[in-house]
Amino acid sequence: MTQKKHIFISHAGADVKVKNQDGKEILHPALSRLINSIDANIFLSSDPKRGLGSADKLLPAIQEHVKQADVCLVFVTDNFLRSHYCIYELCLIQALNKKEVHFFYANEAVRQRMPEGLGDNASLFHYLSAGTDEIIKHIFAKRSQLSVLLKKVLPEFEAFLQYMAGNDSAFSLTPCSKPYIGQTGKEREAINGYLESIGIRRMAASNIYSKKELAAHVNNAHDVYCVSTTGAGLLKSLKEDILPKALLKEGFVFHMLIPPRDSQFCNDVAKAECSLFQDNEIINIQNKKRIYNEYEASIQYLNEAYLKAQMLSNGEVKGKILIHNSLTLLRQTILITEESDTIWGWLSATMPPLRSIDSPDILFECSTTGKKKQLGQVVLEHCRCLAEMAGEGYPVNGHTLVEDIEDANDMHLIDAAPYETYWLSLFENAMPADPEGLTLIEIAAQHPLTDGRTPNKEFAARLDEAIRIYRQLKAADNKRIVKLYVPGSQHCENEQCDTISLSEAGITYLRNQLTESEQRDILSDEETNIKYMKQHGVYNSMDECYVASCVFKDMLSTYNYKGGQLLCICSPNQVMRKTFIYLRYGIEAMCYSAPVPGKIMFHNPVKEYFISLRNIIYNCSDWQNVTNEQYQLSRSTRKPK
């Protein structure tokens, strides 16, 4: 019986591990498939089944398995060069003069960083950046034990190489507080010298400054800028003592720069931080709520700091706290103090999906008058620009409400130019209305129903207008294809539920008004809602437009028409809303209104303009996305429990 070959895989754990849906680190699936498929005894320290977890047992195990190894695979990456364990394995492989050693370098730059003298005993070396085809050809060009072992597992091996070749973190080559093992003292000194020359004092993953140091700089400053997604954690540490004392000084201003809690920026951050769970609706919603809650906590902490300053000063607070809602933020956290002759602060420069806690923070300090541009001066200029673009800021007085800030900042935050470009593009590419083609008339339903079954006055007016237009079109050409559609699921209003769906109520009304032959042009009710919206139902304007758009496009296909017109009958106050939504679905809809006298219309024109229409135009939000606030609101208030 042939004895199995022994393979030793030298690697950095960070290169081969990913997080599963529970947030636990596991081997990358491509590597798992490879080592489970290959017919050999494999030692892989990152695998619980093929390595040893505790450090005290790991070194003896490495020694033993390197001794036994017939083949050694060494994956040299940026992370590898920073690991003492990896360099130890490399030294052992060389000292034991292993005969078959394959080096896989991330690229030539990584190979140049190898400690001098190591890697000289390579049987073959390969560059991951060269591509999997080249590497495999290279391995098989020289008959080796590895080429024999790989014959039956080439797809698995290729998949793993493709993952490693695309692993940006392994290629980063970014100087940081953890040096390359092979870095010379001179090189390290040069890097540190450069960092010091631009004002960087420390780099660390945590505890980058002491509370005493922070308090001293905030106390000496006349302006402090804090940039964050919410800032709750930082403000919690400032509110007890440091910020209240600083507010006692004349001329002191604390600028808090945070994005509006319902901005697309916050939505993007919430999604990005849950990038591993994109399909998990519950986790995405919970993370968005967390950001909401942290935003409110930040305002509360600033109120508490101001109230404490009032207590310390008998009500005479000389400093100010200004909140700037800025939509121009990068994903970063900054605290910077501007003193009379010094700029001091720290920042975490990360982008989603990594949280700031996962990467080194940078602490900087420099003179305000230095000739050479230093990091502190650049960051301060960045913060000033953010504050200027966000407007004057809303003052905190100890009783400031989140709604006060949002109302005050709402108008000047919007730069209309990019939105105009976006909507013009949709309009130019939309299917134009063609009166010569077929026609679909969508009648926007209106809840609540009278007695739970009958259309109310506003709904009935729209149905009557639809009948008028329908008959007008048929009178002009009796063979013309004209269909009537009423969207809308069963609704509740203030816990009073309709007994039937809005669709059924509207269709019943139409049947009572139309002749038997005309009734054939009414599309079925709930069946259509379910076909396109499934269990989600039809509960808002975007749902209505989406379903009607699908019905219209299906009609064009069924009747083999190249064009047609989609007519929408809705409230006068909804005309622009529905027009814009239909553009999202690629259709130039012709909207008709059916006004009713008095103030009995459901849609308030003022709220329509300042809230609903602006939400659609400037947030470009998808009300059908289950994580969308409007999706959740329309179903929580209208969908029967």
ABEGO torsion letter per residue (X at the ends): XBBBBBBBBBBBAAAABBBBAAGBBBBBAAAAAAAAABBBBBBBAABAAABBABAAAAAAAAAAAAAABABBBBBBBAAAAABAAAAAAAAAAAAAGBABBBBBBABAAAAAABBBGBGAABABBBBAAAEAAAAAAAAAABBBAAAAAAAAAAAAAAAAAAAAAABAAAAAGBBBABBBAABBAAAAAAAAAAAAAAGBABBBABGABBAAAAAAAAAABABBBBBBAAGAAAAAAAAAAAAAAAAABBGBBBBBBBBBAABAAAAAAAAAAAAAAAABAAAAAAAAAAAAAAAAAAAAAAAAAAAAAAAAAGGBBABBBBBBBBAABBBBBBBBBBBAABBBEBBBBBBOABBAAABBBBBBBBBAABABBBAAAAAAAAAAAAAAAAEAEBBBAGABBAAAAAAAAAAAABBAAAAAAAAAAAAAABBBBBAABBBBBBBBBBOBBBGGABBBAAAAAAAAAAAAAAAAAAAABAABBBBBBBBEBBBBBGGBBBABBAAAAAAAAAAAABBAAAAAABBBBAAAAAAAAEAAEBABAAAAAAAAAAAAAAAAAAAGBABEBBBBBBBAAAAAAAAAAAAAAGBBBBBBBBBBBEAABABBAAAAAAAAAAAAAAAGBBAABAABAAAAAAAAAABBX
